[in-house]
Amino acid sequence: MQNYVNNHLQNHLNRRLILQSAAAGLTVLAAGCATSAKDGRPRVVVIGGGWGGMGAARALAESNKVAVTLLEPNESFISCPMSALFYAGHEQLSYLQRSYAPLDKLGIRRVRERAIGIDRAAQMVVTATQKLPYDFLVLSPGIEYMEESLPGYAQGRDQLPVGFRAFEQLAVKQQIDTFLSQGGNMVITAPKPPYRCPPAPYERAMMVAEQMKLRGTKGKIILIDANPNPMPPPIAKPVLHAMQSLYADQIEYMPNTEMRSVDAARKVLSTSKGDISYRAANIVLPMRAPSLIREAKLGERWASIKLPTFQSSADDKIYVIGDSVGTPLPMSGHVAFSTGQQVANDILATILGKAVRQPLGTEVTLPAGICWCKVTKSNAIMIYVTPSMEIGQPPKNKFQVDPQHNPASGKASRDWAQSMWNAMLG
Ligand SMILES: Cc1cc2nc3c(=O)[nH]c(=O)nc-3n(C[C@H](O)[C@H](O)[C@H](O)COP(=O)(O)OP(=O)(O)OC[C@H]3O[C@@H](n4cnc5c(N)ncnc54)[C@H](O)[C@@H]3O)c2cc1C
């Protein structure tokens, strides 16, 4: 299976070369676009320099046929995948962090600002200081937390970092380090799907539990799961096996347990099974697309899109990719990155009037995903998902999951991360 996955990864990383050569022979029909750049090329604005945004921005810029602007407020990229290695103390934060400078060399215009609105009628993205016109817009702003779903959370936000977005890792590590040195209870929670990277709460619990064993921490991790089993369902068996065989003394698993409220001052989490006092907490809240998407009327909890193109259901000039999207596809960086490449291809073809829309009933494959659930420093469970659909029907996910954690997947997870980070920012 590892070879199969590596070949697949190689194929999808090579797709940008195909894009480049396809685009090389094209005449760009800039005259047909409402707002071409000074040099006559159509303008594409990409919102979000995460996994999806970089897949799109890079592939578009490499074609050299469009003027690409990337809106991203941060100066560097930090990866959420592999952050468990940082939490457990195996890697420094710098292992997860990369400069955006390689994007500048590709001719991408980087604007270090947040998009605060989208004027769809005028085809403009609005920031605090400017309006950026676009012919096509790619949105990949990730997720926001539904703080209002847990009474008391907003008041205690500073003491309750979630760590499911970049730049929150240091605050989560502080919670973990306090727990590992002082002991007591650490609560980690998992919400009901859909949420970003479903295996991550279980991975986090196990990686901290391994450190408890090594450092002799007196206490336990209480893993409060809103679900009946670890998510997504195909990984339940290997995750439960790992927790029971390796961490029975460190992790107390509480399935089917809903959070009711939190009191950060008293350090008490109220649940459907009673109140739990904690020393450290990592509460993983339910998630949704950022408000930018709702305010632009592109969806409710998640952006509404048309598959397989990822065009907004409300606006053909807008593509929404990555974890902001409401589809059954896995919320994974791997999917987000390859979807970015796919929509770049579609935008280039559309500009040339060459976009092919498949008729109803056609079978198409959708961007595949790989997620890793680390279990120890060197062992992981691999989850490989290949989604496909018949046009007009909902997509279906085919899962291939390691039956048990193993060192080959532990190594493959690190190799995967390096190749993805290189593809984004190499
Ligand atoms: C602990 C953990 C482990 C994970 N492990 C894996 C794994 O093994 N494999 C895997 O494939 N995936 C994994 N993921 C999931 C992966 O991180 C996400 O699926 C991926 O980040 C989604 O990409 P995205 O582009 O949608 O969002 P992001 O990568 O979050 O990027 C969003 C970007 O948009 C920017 N932004 C937000 N709002 C605005 C705005 N208004 N204007 C401008 N910019 C804005 C943000 O600053 C951010 O840089 C993991 C996630 C976590 C939390």
The ligand as an SDF file (V2000), in Angstrom:
LIG
                    3D

 53 58  0  0  0  0  0  0  0  0999 V2000
   -3.5150   18.4760   14.3210 C   0  0  0  0  0  0  0  0  0  0  0  0
   -3.8140   18.3600   12.8460 C   0  0  0  0  0  0  0  0  0  0  0  0
   -3.2690   17.3210   12.1050 C   0  0  0  0  0  0  0  0  0  0  0  0
   -3.5320   17.2180   10.7420 C   0  0  0  0  0  0  0  0  0  0  0  0
   -2.9940   16.1820   10.0230 N   0  0  0  0  0  0  0  0  0  0  0  0
   -3.2430   16.0830    8.6910 C   0  0  0  0  0  0  0  0  0  0  0  0
   -2.6670   15.0290    7.9100 C   0  0  0  0  0  0  0  0  0  0  0  0
   -2.0000   14.1210    8.4150 O   0  0  0  0  0  0  0  0  0  0  0  0
   -2.8990   15.0160    6.5760 N   0  0  0  0  0  0  0  0  0  0  0  0
   -3.6290   15.9900    5.9640 C   0  0  0  0  0  0  0  0  0  0  0  0
   -3.7680   15.9370    4.7420 O   0  0  0  0  0  0  0  0  0  0  0  0
   -4.2100   16.9820    6.6740 N   0  0  0  0  0  0  0  0  0  0  0  0
   -4.0480   17.0600    8.0120 C   0  0  0  0  0  0  0  0  0  0  0  0
   -4.6280   18.0780    8.7360 N   0  0  0  0  0  0  0  0  0  0  0  0
   -5.6160   18.9580    8.0870 C   0  0  0  0  0  0  0  0  0  0  0  0
   -4.9960   20.1470    7.3450 C   0  0  0  0  0  0  0  0  0  0  0  0
   -4.2200   20.9440    8.1950 O   0  0  0  0  0  0  0  0  0  0  0  0
   -6.1400   20.9820    6.7860 C   0  0  0  0  0  0  0  0  0  0  0  0
   -7.0440   20.1450    6.1200 O   0  0  0  0  0  0  0  0  0  0  0  0
   -5.6080   22.0350    5.8260 C   0  0  0  0  0  0  0  0  0  0  0  0
   -4.8840   22.9990    6.5630 O   0  0  0  0  0  0  0  0  0  0  0  0
   -6.7400   22.6820    5.0380 C   0  0  0  0  0  0  0  0  0  0  0  0
   -6.2270   23.6610    4.1890 O   0  0  0  0  0  0  0  0  0  0  0  0
   -7.0200   25.0160    3.9270 P   0  0  0  0  0  0  0  0  0  0  0  0
   -6.3110   25.7080    2.8260 O   0  0  0  0  0  0  0  0  0  0  0  0
   -8.4670   24.7420    3.8120 O   0  0  0  0  0  0  0  0  0  0  0  0
   -6.8770   25.8430    5.3010 O   0  0  0  0  0  0  0  0  0  0  0  0
   -5.5720   26.3460    6.0470 P   0  0  0  0  0  0  0  0  0  0  0  0
   -4.4100   25.4970    5.7470 O   0  0  0  0  0  0  0  0  0  0  0  0
   -5.9780   26.5360    7.4600 O   0  0  0  0  0  0  0  0  0  0  0  0
   -5.2850   27.7690    5.4260 O   0  0  0  0  0  0  0  0  0  0  0  0
   -6.1350   28.8600    5.6090 C   0  0  0  0  0  0  0  0  0  0  0  0
   -5.2970   30.1270    5.4360 C   0  0  0  0  0  0  0  0  0  0  0  0
   -6.1780   31.2050    5.1870 O   0  0  0  0  0  0  0  0  0  0  0  0
   -5.7260   32.3450    5.8810 C   0  0  0  0  0  0  0  0  0  0  0  0
   -6.9070   33.1750    6.0750 N   0  0  0  0  0  0  0  0  0  0  0  0
   -7.9970   32.9110    6.8360 C   0  0  0  0  0  0  0  0  0  0  0  0
   -8.8980   33.9080    6.7150 N   0  0  0  0  0  0  0  0  0  0  0  0
   -8.3650   34.8020    5.8530 C   0  0  0  0  0  0  0  0  0  0  0  0
   -8.8190   36.0450    5.3220 C   0  0  0  0  0  0  0  0  0  0  0  0
   -9.9910   36.5650    5.6730 N   0  0  0  0  0  0  0  0  0  0  0  0
   -8.0250   36.7060    4.4600 N   0  0  0  0  0  0  0  0  0  0  0  0
   -6.8060   36.1950    4.1060 C   0  0  0  0  0  0  0  0  0  0  0  0
   -6.3370   35.0140    4.5720 N   0  0  0  0  0  0  0  0  0  0  0  0
   -7.1040   34.3370    5.4360 C   0  0  0  0  0  0  0  0  0  0  0  0
   -5.1260   31.7840    7.1680 C   0  0  0  0  0  0  0  0  0  0  0  0
   -4.1930   32.6830    7.7290 O   0  0  0  0  0  0  0  0  0  0  0  0
   -4.5000   30.4890    6.6760 C   0  0  0  0  0  0  0  0  0  0  0  0
   -3.1400   30.6670    6.3240 O   0  0  0  0  0  0  0  0  0  0  0  0
   -4.3670   18.1860   10.1080 C   0  0  0  0  0  0  0  0  0  0  0  0
   -4.9270   19.2330   10.8540 C   0  0  0  0  0  0  0  0  0  0  0  0
   -4.6550   19.3140   12.2230 C   0  0  0  0  0  0  0  0  0  0  0  0
   -5.2710   20.4360   13.0090 C   0  0  0  0  0  0  0  0  0  0  0  0
  1  2  1  0
  2  3  1  0
  2 52  2  0
  3  4  2  0
  4  5  1  0
  4 50  1  0
  5  6  2  0
  6  7  1  0
  6 13  1  0
  7  8  2  0
  7  9  1  0
  9 10  1  0
 10 11  2  0
 10 12  1  0
 12 13  2  0
 13 14  1  0
 14 15  1  0
 14 50  1  0
 15 16  1  0
 16 17  1  0
 16 18  1  0
 18 19  1  0
 18 20  1  0
 20 21  1  0
 20 22  1  0
 22 23  1  0
 23 24  1  0
 24 25  2  0
 24 26  1  0
 24 27  1  0
 27 28  1  0
 28 29  2  0
 28 30  1  0
 28 31  1  0
 31 32  1  0
 32 33  1  0
 33 34  1  0
 33 48  1  0
 34 35  1  0
 35 36  1  0
 35 46  1  0
 36 37  1  0
 36 45  1  0
 37 38  2  0
 38 39  1  0
 39 40  1  0
 39 45  2  0
 40 41  1  0
 40 42  2  0
 42 43  1  0
 43 44  2  0
 44 45  1  0
 46 47  1  0
 46 48  1  0
 48 49  1  0
 50 51  2  0
 51 52  1  0
 52 53  1  0
M  END
$$$$
